[in-house]
Structure formats: structure tokens, C-alpha cells
Amino acid sequence: MATLVPRAKLSSYIGQALEPGEWFEIDQDRINQFADVTLDHQFIHVDPEKAAATPFGSTIAHGFLTLSMITHLTSGAVLVPEEVVMGINYGFDKVRFLAPVKSGGQVRALVKIIDVTEKDNGQILVKQGITIEIQGEETPALVCEWLTMWVC
């Protein structure tokens, strides 16, 4: 659930880490559906027998699947200006895929507010540092800087 914050107080969250999200399973069915949607049927994602013979030992989620789950994974750790009309995905400054998510792996998002910039016309650009953790793994699946433009 999003947390409504007075617009004037958004900047006070810079440098703060928000509560981690819930663990979420990336199962083989979701991986297969993503492969179908993106037409990326590389065996490492969809063929458990061949994938078992790789250093990963099983199929793995597409990096872009993990990235695309950020909206869901961060849904409980979103700061929204009280006066917001809409939010727009403004893109990413940086994305790095650090470790594969094996089929059946559990992931969650850690969010840290990096910057809040007031723009013209009631727009507020928020940069969030996102780390997608893999349960039981030391190295995260990905790290990125995600930009959201709030229109008030």
C-alpha cells in the first residue's frame, strides 16, 4: 500500500530506506508466460532439462522479467504526494543484473529514496534506489535507480 506524504515533506525522506516488500515467488509458469510475451524462448529460461546441465543447475528468470516485477514488488513501499493527480514511470538511470533468479526463487524489493526534485507545473521527480534480493542468496538479482514523475 502506498504511503501518502505531504508534498513539502517528500525531501525529508532522501537517504531513507523504506520497509522491505513481501517475498514473491518467480515460478516456472510465470517465466514461461514472460517468454511467450517477449518471444524470448532461450533454453536457459524454458527448458528445465537443458538448463539443469548449465552452471545454474535449473531454469532462470529473464532479467527483464525480474525488472518488470519492480512495480509489484515495491507496491508496499511507495511514497506518494498527497496532492497527486497521477504518477508516470520516468525510466531508469542505471540497471545492473547481478545474479540470476532460479525458477521457484523468492524475491523482494528494498527501496531507498535517493533524490526528490521539484520540476515546473507541479511535477516532482523521485529517484529511488531499488535492490531486488533473492531469498537465501548474498548477491541481489538486480540493483537500479528508478525514476517516477509525480504530477500534482
N, C-alpha and C positions, 0 to 999 in steps of 0.2 A: 504494500500500500504506500502510496506517495505521501510525503510529509509536506504540508503546506507551510510556507515560511513567508513572513513579511518581506517584501521586495528589498527594503532597506537593510535587512539582516542577512541576506544571502552571502555577502562578502565575509561575514564573520565565520563562515564555515570553511574558508580556504585553509588547507592544510589538515583538515579533519577527516578521519576515516569514519565511514558510516557502518552501521551494523551489517555483518555479512549476510548474504542471502541464504536461502534454504538449499540443501543439496538436491541435485536434479540428475536423474539417470539419462544418459545418452545410450539408448538401446539400438540393437541391430535394425529393428523396423524403422526407426527414425533415420538412421544412416542410409538405409535403402531408399526411403522416400526422398531424402535430400539428393541422393544420386540420380533418382528419376527426374526430379525437378531441374537439376542443373546439368543433366546429361553427362555427369562425371562418374562413370562406372569402373574406375580403376580398381583392379582386383584387391588392392590393399584395403578398400572400403567395403566391398560387397561379396568377396569370395572367401569365406572362413577357412576352407581347406588350403588354398594357396597362401593366404595371409598367415596361417599358422607356421609356415616354413620361413617366414621373414624374421628379422631380429625383434619385431614387435610381438610375435607369437600369437597374434589374433588380428581381426579386422580393427581398423581405427576410424574414428570420425574424421570427416573432412575438416580441415582447419576453418574453412568458411562456414561450415555448419556451427562449429563452436562460436565463431564470431557472430553469426546471425542470432544466436541464442541470448546475446547480451541484453536485449530489450526485456526478455522474460526474466533472466537471471538477476537483473538489477531492479525489477519492478517494486521490490520492497525497500529499496534504498535510493529513492529519488527525492530530491528537494525541488519543490515546485513553488514559484512565486504565487502568493495568494491571489493576485490580480491577473493571473494568466488567462489568455484567450486560447492559445494553442502552443504546442511545442513542436519543433522541427528538428529532425536528425540532420545535423550540420556537417557530419563527416568525422574523420579521424585525422589526427596529426601524426600518429605513429601506431603501427600494429606489428607485433612480433609473435610468431608461433614458436613456443619454446619446447613443448612436449606433446606427444600425441595422446588423445583420449581414446582408450580402448573401448570397444563395444561393451556396454554394461557399466562403464565407468560413471562415477558420480562427480559432478562439477558444481561449483558455486562461485558467485561473484563477490569480490571485495572492491569497494568503491571509496575513493578519496577525492575530495574536491581540490582541484589544482588551481583554478582561476575562475573569477567571475568578472565579466567586462560589460559595462553598460554601453549600449550602442544607441544610435538615433531611433526615433519613432517607437519608443517603448520596448526595444529589444534588449534582451540580456543573454550574452553568450557565456555558457558554463562549460568549463573543461574539467572532465573527470578522469582520474587515473583508474583504470579497470584492470584487475588481476583475476583471471579465471583459474581457480585452484582445482586440482584433481584430488579427490579423497584418497589419502594414503600415499600420495606422491609428494616429494620435496619440491620438484620443479613444476611451476604452473603451466597450464596448457597455453595460455597467452597472456600478454600484457598489452595494453593500448591506452591511448589518450583519446577519449570520445568527446565530441563537441555537440552540445544541444543548444539551440536558439529558442529561448522563450519569448513569446510575443505577448505583451501586456496591453 
